[in-house]
């Protein structure tokens, strides 16, 4: 499998330092609730394994925001100056359906145990959510993004690394555009930066008249090849979308996502006063996925010096579900590029001592000398970019094809 080999070059000129944990303060959060509430246990036990959580140390919170309550699930407490990992799921899903397979992958757990992880559910999409009352106005995509600072403030995060899929990727990108100082990096899967035109809008309306809501959503989530072959995965998601997610609430979210506006981003230098994402971004899409064209266009609108485009073979419409190992490897290198490095246990090693898993900060030397070190006393790590790390090494291609 070709992995993101060129990321190793991005570490040139960096020195390794241990993380200083001085000053780490454990925070107590109010209104903590066990993840598996009594009334939900039976329902979850009957669900497929990708719905089930491995740990029992996740806590649920309902957080007040300017646009209503937001359900989040969190594990851990803010760790020094490290960012939190914050996720946002796609339409038709919730954090369990979208991310459990990925975050329960063993190598991913080795990475995430060194960060606080916060899963955000869009309003009314979580397991067991009550149906919104008649006449409820679902928040716009811009308002969904504007709800996230309340989450950051509630838990005391300094900044976050966002992982979003589809509609969730759009929300996190909008969040980073409005509140750039709160976002250190973004992993955006299946993002479509464009609003729907009249033809697309009409096609969506027609599809809603001739298909059930779960089937309409499936055509957004999976490639045509996956739908035609009617794989076990597609059948399972059809059942879960119909039974786990409140259908009336889902319809509101689906309608709002299809009413979204263009992200209004442009590559720097292409138009005067171009707006773009200022943080490092990794764009991810599976081959033949419904969102492939949208992700390609998004890549063309972002700063190439801070953007990596990852196209994953044999992954279909949900790469975080079908290829969690590849995505974990990519995420590890993405963290390295931002100033973090993971020493992970390698299960393939048959003998000899294996370093225990640890997450260490990388401090960039601000001079060319390898004998002088940058500070690691809590200052925010700076992202390694193409312009900073590839000087003298030639151009780095930020578009990768990953296959087994």
DRENGUTI-5526 format. One record per residue (C-alpha): residue number from 0; x, y, z. Coordinates in Angstrom, 3 decimals, padded with zeros to 6 digits. Layout:
<recs>
- NUM,X,Y,Z
...
</recs>
This chain:
<recs>
- 0,000.000,000.000,000.000
- 1,001.302,003.371,-000.955
- 2,001.152,005.530,002.119
- 3,001.790,009.212,002.364
- 4,005.543,008.851,002.012
- 5,006.231,012.440,001.156
- 6,004.989,013.520,004.587
- 7,008.261,012.211,006.025
- 8,010.008,014.995,004.144
- 9,007.860,017.505,005.958
- 10,009.651,016.598,009.189
- 11,013.045,017.767,007.932
- 12,014.490,020.415,010.214
- 13,012.314,019.404,013.163
- 14,013.600,018.245,016.565
- 15,011.843,015.817,018.839
- 16,010.932,016.842,022.365
- 17,008.967,015.220,025.124
- 18,005.637,016.729,025.955
- 19,005.736,018.739,029.124
- 20,002.682,017.907,031.148
- 21,003.302,020.537,033.805
- 22,000.272,022.570,034.427
- 23,-002.127,019.912,033.183
- 24,-005.380,020.565,034.911
- 25,-008.169,018.037,035.067
- 26,-011.494,019.765,034.543
- 27,-014.838,018.753,035.943
- 28,-017.762,019.097,033.616
- 29,-021.328,019.462,034.842
- 30,-024.248,017.328,033.740
- 31,-022.146,014.309,032.848
- 32,-024.160,011.244,031.869
- 33,-023.072,007.718,030.952
- 34,-023.048,007.130,027.207
- 35,-025.246,004.055,027.414
- 36,-028.339,005.225,029.207
- 37,-030.683,002.583,030.545
- 38,-033.471,003.386,028.114
- 39,-031.112,003.087,025.138
- 40,-029.224,-000.074,026.078
- 41,-031.676,-002.582,024.629
- 42,-031.891,-000.646,021.375
- 43,-028.125,-000.470,021.032
- 44,-027.664,-004.148,021.820
- 45,-029.868,-004.944,018.838
- 46,-027.889,-002.637,016.541
- 47,-024.973,-003.632,014.366
- 48,-021.506,-003.655,015.850
- 49,-020.471,-000.383,014.218
- 50,-022.990,001.354,016.474
- 51,-021.511,000.029,019.692
- 52,-018.887,001.903,021.682
- 53,-015.782,000.084,022.866
- 54,-015.317,002.246,025.956
- 55,-017.667,003.171,028.740
- 56,-015.737,006.327,029.666
- 57,-017.575,008.531,027.170
- 58,-019.814,011.218,028.653
- 59,-022.874,012.817,027.096
- 60,-023.668,016.523,027.309
- 61,-026.493,018.714,026.062
- 62,-024.967,022.148,025.525
- 63,-026.875,025.407,025.228
- 64,-026.031,027.393,022.097
- 65,-027.519,030.502,020.470
- 66,-029.517,028.203,018.165
- 67,-030.696,025.529,020.582
- 68,-029.328,022.507,022.393
- 69,-026.458,020.545,020.892
- 70,-025.787,016.934,021.869
- 71,-022.110,016.008,022.201
- 72,-020.197,012.999,023.474
- 73,-016.734,013.498,024.948
- 74,-013.896,011.340,026.227
- 75,-011.079,012.788,028.311
- 76,-010.217,016.278,029.501
- 77,-008.253,019.047,027.749
- 78,-004.588,018.060,027.821
- 79,-002.294,021.034,028.268
- 80,-001.948,022.944,025.033
- 81,-003.039,020.115,022.752
- 82,-006.080,020.651,020.556
- 83,-009.202,018.586,020.958
- 84,-010.330,016.307,018.144
- 85,-013.866,017.376,017.227
- 86,-015.993,015.436,014.755
- 87,-019.154,016.236,012.821
- 88,-021.102,013.532,010.968
- 89,-022.835,013.475,007.584
- 90,-026.551,013.910,006.980
- 91,-028.482,010.683,007.576
- 92,-026.040,009.553,010.246
- 93,-024.994,010.445,013.768
- 94,-021.617,010.212,015.473
- 95,-022.041,006.487,016.097
- 96,-023.023,005.495,012.574
- 97,-020.441,007.789,011.022
- 98,-017.362,007.417,013.213
- 99,-017.476,004.343,015.481
- 100,-015.709,002.056,012.997
- 101,-012.926,004.589,012.470
- 102,-012.388,005.589,016.103
- 103,-012.635,001.991,017.327
- 104,-009.855,000.924,014.948
- 105,-006.932,-000.146,017.133
- 106,-004.257,002.086,015.614
- 107,-006.619,005.066,015.706
- 108,-007.210,004.437,019.406
- 109,-003.461,004.544,019.971
- 110,-003.498,008.067,018.517
- 111,-006.687,009.455,020.022
- 112,-005.992,008.355,023.591
- 113,-003.513,011.245,023.723
- 114,-006.209,013.802,022.884
- 115,-009.600,014.705,024.193
- 116,-012.165,013.544,021.614
- 117,-015.502,015.293,021.148
- 118,-018.220,013.949,018.845
- 119,-020.940,016.438,017.876
- 120,-024.399,015.325,016.769
- 121,-026.390,017.693,014.586
- 122,-029.626,018.805,016.305
- 123,-032.084,015.952,016.658
- 124,-029.890,013.328,014.952
- 125,-028.562,011.473,018.012
- 126,-029.819,008.055,019.112
- 127,-033.096,008.409,021.002
- 128,-033.658,012.050,019.998
- 129,-037.169,013.398,020.492
- 130,-039.002,014.622,017.419
- 131,-038.949,018.376,016.925
- 132,-042.316,020.090,017.397
- 133,-044.438,021.159,014.466
- 134,-043.105,024.381,012.949
- 135,-039.564,023.963,014.336
- 136,-037.030,025.872,012.236
- 137,-033.927,023.737,011.749
- 138,-030.701,025.794,011.944
- 139,-029.097,026.795,008.653
- 140,-025.672,025.415,007.788
- 141,-024.149,028.738,008.864
- 142,-026.009,028.559,012.176
- 143,-024.864,024.967,012.732
- 144,-021.292,026.248,012.410
- 145,-022.046,029.132,014.771
- 146,-023.175,026.635,017.443
- 147,-019.693,025.118,017.751
- 148,-017.974,027.958,019.677
- 149,-020.362,027.162,022.537
- 150,-018.946,023.627,022.602
- 151,-015.368,024.913,022.547
- 152,-016.096,027.353,025.370
- 153,-018.047,024.847,027.459
- 154,-015.156,022.389,027.637
- 155,-012.351,024.946,027.698
- 156,-010.759,023.875,024.424
- 157,-008.155,026.306,023.095
- 158,-008.568,025.075,019.534
- 159,-009.633,021.922,017.719
- 160,-008.668,019.570,014.935
- 161,-011.906,018.938,013.073
- 162,-012.874,015.707,011.311
- 163,-016.030,016.065,009.229
- 164,-017.848,013.977,006.647
- 165,-020.189,015.327,003.958
- 166,-022.567,017.795,005.587
- 167,-020.368,017.714,008.693
- 168,-017.323,018.612,006.605
- 169,-019.223,021.603,005.208
- 170,-020.175,022.713,008.744
- 171,-016.585,022.449,009.990
- 172,-015.237,024.318,006.951
- 173,-017.751,027.106,007.570
- 174,-016.758,027.091,011.261
- 175,-013.084,027.494,010.302
- 176,-013.917,030.372,007.957
- 177,-015.883,032.237,010.635
- 178,-013.668,031.357,013.622
- 179,-010.206,030.636,012.192
- 180,-008.403,031.064,015.523
- 181,-010.325,028.126,017.007
- 182,-009.273,025.613,014.340
- 183,-005.779,024.158,014.055
- 184,-006.470,021.643,011.314
- 185,-009.256,019.994,009.327
- 186,-009.830,016.554,007.850
- 187,-012.694,016.985,005.387
- 188,-014.180,013.864,003.819
- 189,-016.682,014.011,000.943
- 190,-017.047,017.780,001.152
- 191,-019.027,019.594,-001.524
- 192,-018.284,023.339,-001.411
- 193,-021.095,024.219,-003.803
- 194,-024.723,024.962,-003.170
- 195,-027.305,023.162,-005.267
- 196,-028.503,024.755,-008.494
- 197,-032.101,024.687,-009.685
- 198,-031.598,021.472,-011.657
- 199,-030.051,019.698,-008.661
- 200,-032.794,021.062,-006.417
- 201,-035.508,019.774,-008.754
- 202,-033.839,016.376,-008.999
- 203,-033.695,016.149,-005.205
- 204,-037.394,017.033,-004.945
- 205,-038.298,014.418,-007.556
- 206,-036.198,011.804,-005.783
- 207,-038.051,012.580,-002.572
- 208,-041.358,011.847,-004.289
- 209,-040.285,008.515,-005.750
- 210,-037.970,007.124,-003.045
- 211,-038.058,006.676,000.709
- 212,-035.951,009.059,002.777
- 213,-033.402,006.362,003.740
- 214,-032.931,005.398,000.074
- 215,-032.558,009.055,-000.923
- 216,-029.883,009.531,001.739
- 217,-028.108,006.323,000.693
- 218,-027.575,007.764,-002.792
- 219,-025.765,010.662,-001.094
- 220,-023.616,008.365,001.058
- 221,-022.654,005.518,-001.271
- 222,-021.322,005.149,-004.780
- 223,-023.632,003.870,-007.513
- 224,-021.590,000.700,-007.728
- 225,-022.135,000.020,-004.023
- 226,-025.863,000.656,-004.327
- 227,-026.228,-001.626,-007.346
- 228,-024.303,-004.448,-005.716
- 229,-026.470,-003.922,-002.602
- 230,-023.669,-004.915,-000.299
- 231,-024.218,-005.987,003.278
- 232,-022.880,-002.607,004.370
- 233,-025.476,-000.717,002.309
- 234,-028.279,-002.919,003.615
- 235,-027.114,-002.392,007.173
- 236,-027.007,001.381,006.795
- 237,-030.432,001.396,005.140
- 238,-031.816,-000.342,008.232
- 239,-029.981,001.866,010.717
- 240,-030.912,005.134,008.980
- 241,-034.557,004.066,008.982
- 242,-034.654,002.781,012.560
- 243,-032.076,004.712,014.608
- 244,-032.367,008.278,013.255
- 245,-035.643,010.132,013.825
- 246,-037.100,010.437,010.319
- 247,-038.851,013.788,010.789
- 248,-035.698,015.325,012.246
- 249,-033.604,013.789,009.477
- 250,-035.900,015.291,006.833
- 251,-035.294,018.762,008.300
- 252,-031.521,018.280,008.278
- 253,-031.636,016.859,004.733
- 254,-033.691,019.809,003.479
- 255,-031.345,022.328,005.089
- 256,-028.225,020.658,003.700
- 257,-029.697,020.740,000.201
- 258,-030.456,024.450,000.675
- 259,-026.849,025.304,001.513
- 260,-024.977,028.145,-000.136
- 261,-021.569,028.010,-001.767
- 262,-018.739,028.000,000.764
- 263,-017.414,031.112,-000.968
- 264,-013.751,030.127,-000.909
- 265,-011.111,030.836,-003.539
- 266,-007.466,029.929,-003.914
- 267,-005.252,032.823,-002.787
- 268,-004.128,034.941,-005.724
- 269,-006.982,033.952,-008.016
- 270,-009.341,036.757,-006.987
- 271,-008.818,039.952,-004.972
- 272,-009.230,039.471,-001.210
- 273,-009.790,035.744,-001.649
- 274,-011.204,033.927,001.387
- 275,-009.878,030.466,002.085
- 276,-009.169,028.088,004.957
- 277,-006.099,029.269,006.860
- 278,-005.357,025.998,008.653
- 279,-003.824,022.802,007.246
- 280,-006.462,020.725,005.471
- 281,-006.565,017.087,004.402
- 282,-009.278,016.397,001.827
- 283,-010.374,012.764,001.590
- 284,-012.653,011.014,-000.900
- 285,-013.128,007.447,-002.049
- 286,-012.868,006.466,-005.680
- 287,-016.187,006.734,-007.529
- 288,-017.807,008.293,-004.460
- 289,-020.786,010.606,-005.089
- 290,-018.785,013.491,-003.646
- 291,-015.686,012.972,-005.805
- 292,-016.284,015.928,-008.133
- 293,-017.081,018.224,-005.224
- 294,-013.911,017.292,-003.347
- 295,-011.810,017.816,-006.462
- 296,-013.314,021.274,-006.901
- 297,-012.754,022.094,-003.227
- 298,-009.104,021.130,-003.655
- 299,-008.822,023.585,-006.543
- 300,-010.072,026.394,-004.291
- 301,-007.751,025.867,-001.330
- 302,-004.180,026.970,-000.715
- 303,-001.989,024.206,-002.221
- 304,000.779,024.887,000.312
- 305,-001.421,023.803,003.227
- 306,-003.751,021.308,001.543
- 307,-003.345,017.593,000.985
- 308,-005.774,015.750,-001.303
- 309,-006.153,012.053,-000.536
- 310,-008.094,009.881,-002.974
- 311,-008.565,006.397,-001.565
- 312,-008.980,003.367,-003.811
- 313,-011.386,000.569,-002.939
- 314,-013.130,002.662,-000.298
- 315,-016.437,003.724,-001.866
- 316,-018.542,006.461,-000.350
- 317,-017.587,005.999,003.317
- 318,-013.780,005.622,003.516
- 319,-013.798,005.975,007.307
- 320,-015.951,002.838,007.464
- 321,-014.531,000.716,004.639
- 322,-010.836,001.666,004.951
- 323,-010.180,002.777,008.553
- 324,-006.585,001.532,008.428
- 325,-005.632,003.665,005.436
- 326,-007.357,006.685,006.899
- 327,-005.656,006.201,010.263
- 328,-002.258,006.124,008.574
- 329,-003.076,009.310,006.689
- 330,-004.311,011.000,009.858
- 331,-001.086,010.070,011.665
- 332,001.009,011.800,009.013
- 333,-001.361,014.756,009.032
- 334,-000.751,015.164,012.780
- 335,002.979,014.913,012.190
- 336,002.767,017.719,009.670
- 337,001.106,019.918,012.294
- 338,003.787,019.272,014.889
- 339,002.727,016.047,016.566
- 340,004.189,012.600,016.131
- 341,002.782,009.280,017.259
- 342,004.926,006.332,018.266
- 343,002.500,003.469,017.811
- 344,002.837,-000.169,018.714
- 345,003.326,-002.180,015.557
- 346,001.406,-005.463,015.844
- 347,003.366,-006.832,012.895
- 348,006.660,-006.879,014.853
- 349,007.350,-010.417,016.013
- 350,010.122,-009.780,018.466
- 351,012.176,-007.219,020.311
- 352,011.103,-004.355,022.459
- 353,008.349,-002.188,021.073
- 354,008.093,001.414,022.314
- 355,004.934,002.086,024.254
- 356,002.505,004.402,022.553
- 357,003.124,008.048,023.186
- 358,002.304,011.348,021.582
- 359,005.075,013.887,021.474
- 360,005.248,017.428,020.277
- 361,007.619,018.308,017.497
- 362,009.264,021.689,017.851
- 363,010.572,023.326,014.724
- 364,013.984,024.928,014.874
- 365,013.559,028.482,013.664
- 366,017.085,028.363,012.209
- 367,018.725,025.908,009.874
- 368,020.759,024.466,012.732
- 369,019.772,021.071,014.130
- 370,021.373,021.929,017.457
- 371,018.989,024.681,018.481
- 372,015.492,023.759,019.575
- 373,012.223,025.625,019.534
- 374,010.209,026.041,022.683
- 375,007.847,023.331,023.848
- 376,006.648,025.058,026.981
- 377,003.043,025.279,025.866
- 378,003.232,027.431,022.781
- 379,000.884,026.373,020.027
- 380,002.697,024.139,017.494
- 381,002.914,025.656,014.058
- 382,001.730,023.622,011.100
- 383,004.315,022.362,008.674
- 384,003.447,023.676,005.265
- 385,004.761,023.101,001.788
- 386,006.520,026.448,001.779
- 387,008.182,025.861,005.142
- 388,009.262,022.273,004.841
- 389,010.091,021.682,001.187
- 390,012.562,024.486,000.649
- 391,015.512,023.033,-001.195
- 392,013.777,019.690,-001.584
- 393,011.840,020.395,-004.762
- 394,008.116,020.573,-005.222
- 395,005.922,018.258,-003.170
- 396,002.854,016.821,-004.868
- 397,-000.093,017.272,-002.525
- 398,-002.399,014.961,-004.480
- 399,-002.102,011.308,-003.547
- 400,-003.669,008.113,-004.808
- 401,-003.755,005.503,-002.050
- 402,-004.382,001.877,-002.903
- 403,-003.611,-001.527,-001.545
</recs>
